[in-house]
């Protein structure tokens, strides 16, 4: 086998892998994490054996599909912890995490999912959560974060944030920024209302999932039925 053929095979393998990951991210966002591996293989136009050879489990596929987003989230939390003011660090983390998750609902689903094995994606997620808990503790000690705040409050905010629908990525981020500002004001121990970021123009049709209005029932014309006797 010549070196040129080997390079061609490696190039094709990389192209297949990249296509699988791109298709998987889109499928996870559209359908959710319940989408089957067979369906992902079909959409990527590869055989199921090819998919499983590269990603033996769905968790392995999820880990690779959202590795970059997880790295970004970990860096955001680290930046918040490094901030001199714990409250400012906490606010930065809420704003930036929501912006990341608003742009990728598939990643939000993966981040909040429970995996059977603690390795890989689940372990990276858990390290980020532990760092976030440390930041929460520091923000409470500063007296700025309300004492009854819990991690589940961030989870609820992320779930709500994942429901944002807008016509563009810029509008989605703008809406997420405003929502994060509202959440931060509610999380503060001594609420002090401050101006919110500009509101994004959101489509009611997008918010409702492009649902069509129900059709009005058709009324039958009055008259003698066919075949009726006079």
Secondary structure in CASP SS format (residue, H / E / C, confidence):
PFRMAT SS
TARGET T0000
AUTHOR 0000-0000-0000
METHOD secondary structure of the structure
MODEL  1
X C 1.00
X C 1.00
X H 1.00
X H 1.00
X H 1.00
X H 1.00
X H 1.00
X H 1.00
X H 1.00
X H 1.00
X H 1.00
X H 1.00
X H 1.00
X H 1.00
X H 1.00
X H 1.00
X H 1.00
X H 1.00
X H 1.00
X H 1.00
X H 1.00
X H 1.00
X H 1.00
X H 1.00
X H 1.00
X H 1.00
X H 1.00
X H 1.00
X H 1.00
X H 1.00
X C 1.00
X C 1.00
X C 1.00
X C 1.00
X C 1.00
X C 1.00
X H 1.00
X H 1.00
X H 1.00
X H 1.00
X H 1.00
X H 1.00
X H 1.00
X H 1.00
X C 1.00
X C 1.00
X C 1.00
X H 1.00
X H 1.00
X H 1.00
X H 1.00
X H 1.00
X H 1.00
X H 1.00
X C 1.00
X C 1.00
X C 1.00
X H 1.00
X H 1.00
X H 1.00
X H 1.00
X H 1.00
X H 1.00
X H 1.00
X H 1.00
X C 1.00
X H 1.00
X H 1.00
X H 1.00
X H 1.00
X H 1.00
X H 1.00
X H 1.00
X H 1.00
X H 1.00
X H 1.00
X H 1.00
X H 1.00
X H 1.00
X H 1.00
X H 1.00
X H 1.00
X C 1.00
X C 1.00
X C 1.00
X H 1.00
X H 1.00
X H 1.00
X H 1.00
X H 1.00
X H 1.00
X H 1.00
X H 1.00
X H 1.00
X H 1.00
X H 1.00
X H 1.00
X H 1.00
X H 1.00
X H 1.00
X H 1.00
X H 1.00
X C 1.00
X C 1.00
X H 1.00
X H 1.00
X H 1.00
X H 1.00
X H 1.00
X H 1.00
X H 1.00
X H 1.00
X C 1.00
X C 1.00
X C 1.00
X C 1.00
X C 1.00
X C 1.00
X C 1.00
X H 1.00
X H 1.00
X H 1.00
X H 1.00
X H 1.00
X H 1.00
X H 1.00
X H 1.00
X H 1.00
X H 1.00
X H 1.00
X H 1.00
X H 1.00
X H 1.00
X H 1.00
X H 1.00
X H 1.00
X H 1.00
X H 1.00
X H 1.00
X H 1.00
X H 1.00
X C 1.00
X C 1.00
X C 1.00
X E 1.00
X C 1.00
X C 1.00
X C 1.00
X C 1.00
X C 1.00
X H 1.00
X H 1.00
X H 1.00
X H 1.00
X H 1.00
X H 1.00
X H 1.00
X H 1.00
X H 1.00
X H 1.00
X H 1.00
X C 1.00
X C 1.00
X C 1.00
X C 1.00
X C 1.00
X C 1.00
X C 1.00
X H 1.00
X H 1.00
X H 1.00
X H 1.00
X H 1.00
X H 1.00
X H 1.00
X H 1.00
X H 1.00
X H 1.00
X H 1.00
X H 1.00
X H 1.00
X H 1.00
X H 1.00
X H 1.00
X H 1.00
X H 1.00
X H 1.00
X E 1.00
X C 1.00
X C 1.00
X C 1.00
X C 1.00
X C 1.00
X C 1.00
X C 1.00
X C 1.00
X C 1.00
X C 1.00
X C 1.00
X C 1.00
X C 1.00
X C 1.00
X C 1.00
X H 1.00
X H 1.00
X H 1.00
X H 1.00
X C 1.00
X C 1.00
X C 1.00
X C 1.00
X C 1.00
X C 1.00
X C 1.00
X C 1.00
X C 1.00
X C 1.00
X C 1.00
X C 1.00
X C 1.00
X C 1.00
X C 1.00
X C 1.00
X C 1.00
X C 1.00
X C 1.00
X C 1.00
X C 1.00
X C 1.00
X C 1.00
END
